[in-house]
């Protein structure tokens, strides 16, 4: 069975961080979208993040803004999530 992939916007917020933890515990691969302005506000997901170049990373971060539709389309096409 194919692993499910989720794309979460606002991943550095409280709800996004809790949802990431829940989905990872259920075996999902989680991709999170965060604004560049959230650069200093990642402590809620720092414990989930692993370098994607080392080993099997199940949590990945992408920079994006919900007002930038071109970038969001690119992320969705790249990630091809089962759930958003």
SVG drawing of the C-alpha trace seen along z (x, -y; Angstrom):
<svg xmlns="http://www.w3.org/2000/svg" viewBox="-7 -38 30 40">
<polyline fill="none" stroke="black" stroke-width="0.4" points="0.0,0.0 1.3,-3.5 2.2,-5.8 -0.2,-8.7 1.2,-12.2 -0.3,-15.3 0.4,-19.0 -0.2,-21.3 -0.4,-25.1 0.5,-27.1 2.6,-24.2 4.5,-26.4 1.3,-27.4 -0.2,-25.4 -2.8,-23.5 -0.4,-22.8 2.2,-21.5 -0.2,-19.2 -1.7,-17.9 1.8,-17.2 2.6,-15.1 -0.7,-13.2 -0.2,-12.4 3.4,-11.3 2.3,-9.0 -0.2,-7.4 2.6,-6.8 2.1,-9.8 4.8,-11.7 4.1,-15.3 5.0,-18.4 4.5,-21.7 4.2,-25.2 5.6,-28.1 6.0,-31.7 9.5,-33.1 8.3,-35.6 7.9,-32.6 11.7,-32.0 12.0,-32.7 8.9,-30.9 9.7,-27.2 10.1,-25.9 6.8,-24.0 8.1,-21.8 11.8,-21.8 11.7,-18.4 10.0,-16.9 12.4,-18.2 15.3,-16.2 17.7,-17.1 16.1,-15.8 19.5,-14.9 20.3,-12.5 18.3,-9.3 14.6,-9.0 12.9,-12.3 9.2,-12.0 8.7,-15.7 9.7,-18.4 9.3,-22.1 8.5,-24.4 8.5,-28.1 5.2,-29.5 2.5,-32.1 -1.2,-31.5 -1.4,-34.7 1.2,-33.4 -0.8,-31.0 2.0,-30.2 4.2,-29.0 1.4,-27.0 0.6,-25.3 4.3,-24.4 4.4,-22.9 1.2,-20.9 2.5,-19.5 5.8,-18.6 4.4,-17.0 1.3,-15.5 -0.5,-15.1 -3.3,-12.7 -4.7,-15.3 -4.3,-19.1"/>
</svg>
